[in-house]
Amino acid sequence: MIPTAKSIPELLREAQSEASPIDHQPIRVLICGVPKGVDNLVGYLHILGFAEVGEWSPPVPSPIEGEVIRILTRYYTT
């Protein structure tokens, strides 16, 4: 597994606590799978213009051994 200082719940709480207008609600996109596949998909989504690679969280361990999760947070205006 890839070592990380933050767990998934910590990343989600951090995204919610970031200074953002009250009318903005977080929407999260998760990619789960083997590290190489997750990184390839993040890169492909960047090529498509969906999100910059640096906008995704670092890989965090998944509950499934050998897999990771990366999270992208965007904001929806209510």
Steps between C-alpha positions, in 0.01 A plus 500: 500500500604858445584673829300814573451731793128545437210256494197529273280641780772757577516607135121535484487706821788717377319573175186598692686727740680695226387860479225505239180699465202359687311444173770260372450130574780249444455233232759222499618270225684186615722271297574165662723219381857385456746792527621490139145488363383784724795718398442421132134601527589825680743576216242414235238721664757780496557451126122523450496829693298363792745591779864585557703213644588714804132555585463135604593387850813293535431125488366370831473134596172331412325253728578251221860383528722614215262776392497876552245779484546852360242770561414810296287763672301751299239742627135530402337838545158475662 
